[in-house]
Amino acid sequence: EKKKFYYINLPKEFIGFQDFDLENEEHKKAYDYLVNERKIDINLIIKRKIGACFEGYYGGRIIIPSFDTNGELNYFIGRHFLGGSPTYLAPDKEKDTFIFNENLINWNHPIFLVEGCFDELSLPINTIPLTGKKILENLVQKLLIANIPVFIVLDEGERESKEANDIKQYLLLRGI
């Protein structure tokens, strides 16, 4: 089966959080969304190289980058902070070709699986966002090799969903 493998670059309009101009109204809205609404620590935002695009295809979106084990950018997610649609935009890359922010994972310690990137920022210790409602085989293979405890941490409304139960059952059937 042919799969797309290609390099990812951040959008050319990307501005890192540390370069926000808080005199600029749009920059201030992005800042407020991350720090005041989502309650994400400023040091974590800078450490994770989070920023935003204020124009272009990803305009009006917070950009959360992902890095591989070598520290190379392998994906990013753009989330609208102004309430626009679609809420999320991301590069057209098959999700089973990477693990989101694998550079932050210690495969010798328990892993926490969460649904999305903002959930991962709320629990930033050995946490992998699924970036969706299903678990991908590349992640399952890594978890099998690591042979460590795995915790599924979902929002209250997601805990009893069919998708959450499917993930739990699939992992249990695989011995995870």
Phi and psi in degrees as a GROMACS rama.xvg file:
@    title "Ramachandran Plot"
@    xaxis  label "Phi"
@    yaxis  label "Psi"
@TYPE xy
-82.3136  135.95  LYS-2
-126.281  149.756  LYS-3
-81.9416  123.353  LYS-4
-123.828  122.636  PHE-5
-155.573  164.292  TYR-6
-76.6432  146.074  TYR-7
-108.982  138.51  ILE-8
-122.772  147.391  ASN-9
-66.6215  152.54  LEU-10
-57.6581  146.209  PRO-11
-63.2167  -21.3422  LYS-12
-85.8076  0.0771523  GLU-13
-61.5665  133.6  PHE-14
-124.755  122.604  ILE-15
-66.8165  149.552  GLY-16
-52.0634  -41.728  PHE-17
-64.8804  -15.5779  GLN-18
-102.894  7.78554  ASP-19
-62.6298  140.9  PHE-20
-103.777  102.659  ASP-21
-71.1763  -3.24964  LEU-22
-80.4933  -19.5588  GLU-23
-83.1719  126.803  ASN-24
-60.0052  -43.2011  GLU-25
-66.9634  -41.0949  GLU-26
-61.679  -40.4222  HIS-27
-64.4193  -39.5978  LYS-28
-64.5802  -41.2058  LYS-29
-64.8871  -42.7354  ALA-30
-59.214  -50.1527  TYR-31
-59.9161  -39.7678  ASP-32
-61.9596  -47.4506  TYR-33
-70.4116  -50.2748  LEU-34
-85.6475  -46.3428  VAL-35
-89.9309  -40.2034  ASN-36
-83.9964  -49.7788  GLU-37
-84.8649  -13.2829  ARG-38
60.0787  41.231  LYS-39
-93.0924  130.522  ILE-40
-60.8282  134.353  ASP-41
-57.4743  -41.2496  ILE-42
-63.5734  -36.498  ASN-43
-68.0241  -40.0519  LEU-44
-59.3687  -45.84  ILE-45
-69.5319  -44.111  ILE-46
-59.791  -39.1854  LYS-47
-83.8158  0.642081  ARG-48
60.0305  39.1892  LYS-49
-80.0225  146.232  ILE-50
-154.713  -152.776  GLY-51
-154.523  162.413  ALA-52
-116.383  136.12  CYS-53
-110.828  -4.78768  PHE-54
-150.804  175.717  GLU-55
80.701  -169.9  GLY-56
-56.3618  -38.3813  TYR-57
-96.5002  15.5383  TYR-58
-54.765  139.215  GLY-59
77.4647  18.6652  GLY-60
-125.241  140.198  ARG-61
-73.5861  136.154  ILE-62
-110.532  120.962  ILE-63
-110.868  109.108  ILE-64
-82.5514  157.082  PRO-65
-122.695  143.731  SER-66
-127.958  144.961  PHE-67
-82.3165  -174.477  ASP-68
-64.8404  -18.5313  THR-69
-94.047  2.88583  ASN-70
81.4965  12.6367  GLY-71
-90.0559  139.51  GLU-72
-59.443  127.62  LEU-73
-123.893  -6.90621  ASN-74
-176.909  166.415  TYR-75
-157.41  159.042  PHE-76
-125.515  135.581  ILE-77
-109.55  124.129  GLY-78
-117.009  127.916  ARG-79
-62.8069  127.62  HIS-80
-102.485  -1.20541  PHE-81
-107.505  5.18587  LEU-82
84.0138  18.3579  GLY-83
-80.228  179.377  GLY-84
-128.864  143.229  SER-85
-70.4818  154.603  PRO-86
-63.9438  -44.3645  THR-87
-117.288  141.445  TYR-88
-133.347  144.349  LEU-89
-150.657  161.117  ALA-90
-61.3219  155.593  PRO-91
-83.1803  80.9119  ASP-92
-132.983  135.172  LYS-93
-63.1507  126.689  GLU-94
-68.4993  -17.827  LYS-95
-87.0514  13.9094  ASP-96
-100.636  1.34352  THR-97
-158.842  167.637  PHE-98
-119.869  126.766  ILE-99
-59.7316  123.813  PHE-100
51.8451  46.2306  ASN-101
-61.6117  -23.7376  GLU-102
-61.3719  -17.8274  ASN-103
-97.3459  -2.64647  LEU-104
-94.2963  132.233  ILE-105
-104.181  106.965  ASN-106
-74.6005  4.81164  TRP-107
-100.401  0.250263  ASN-108
-125.224  159.697  HIS-109
-52.9371  145.538  PRO-110
-110.154  139.842  ILE-111
-108.939  126.829  PHE-112
-103.816  129.12  LEU-113
-126.506  167.224  VAL-114
-74.0241  -50.5181  GLU-115
-128.429  175.183  GLY-116
-65.267  -38.1471  CYS-117
-69.9379  -31.3425  PHE-118
-63.6234  -40.3116  ASP-119
-64.4747  -35.728  GLU-120
-70.0324  -22.5703  LEU-121
-81.1379  -20.9156  SER-122
-134.595  68.5662  LEU-123
-83.5804  30.6813  PRO-124
-118.966  107.356  ILE-125
54.6748  46.4337  ASN-126
-116.278  136.271  THR-127
-118.958  120.584  ILE-128
-78.8087  136.396  PRO-129
-76.9192  -14.9068  LEU-130
48.1318  44.4768  THR-131
158.895  -166.209  GLY-132
-109.975  17.2384  LYS-133
-141.74  157.399  LYS-134
-97.6162  136.455  ILE-135
-95.2366  152.458  LEU-136
-62.8042  -34.2363  GLU-137
-61.8096  -37.883  ASN-138
-70.4384  -41.8937  LEU-139
-58.2207  -43.9291  VAL-140
-60.4743  -42.9362  GLN-141
-64.1354  -40.3447  LYS-142
-66.5566  -38.3308  LEU-143
-63.1907  -44.4173  LEU-144
-64.5243  -43.1272  ILE-145
-66.5083  -34.2253  ALA-146
52.4747  53.5169  ASN-147
-126.737  162.921  ILE-148
-62.9262  142.949  PRO-149
-125.933  130.674  VAL-150
-114.636  130.774  PHE-151
-97.8546  117.904  ILE-152
-116.71  110.73  VAL-153
-122.614  157.592  LEU-154
-60.5653  155.724  ASP-155
-51.9978  -43.8852  GLU-156
-70.682  -19.9835  GLY-157
-91.6484  -20.1776  GLU-158
-56.1817  -38.4648  ARG-159
-101.695  10.3207  GLU-160
-71.8356  160.93  SER-161
-59.8541  -42.2895  LYS-162
-61.5607  -43.251  GLU-163
-63.2468  -42.7102  ALA-164
-65.2897  -38.549  ASN-165
-61.762  -43.0757  ASP-166
-62.5371  -48.0681  ILE-167
-58.9013  -48.9293  LYS-168
-63.6183  -41.4144  GLN-169
-63.1095  -44.5924  TYR-170
-65.1582  -42.0347  LEU-171
-63.1924  -41.9425  LEU-172
-64.1456  -28.8398  LEU-173
-87.2894  -0.263174  ARG-174
85.5702  19.8382  GLY-175
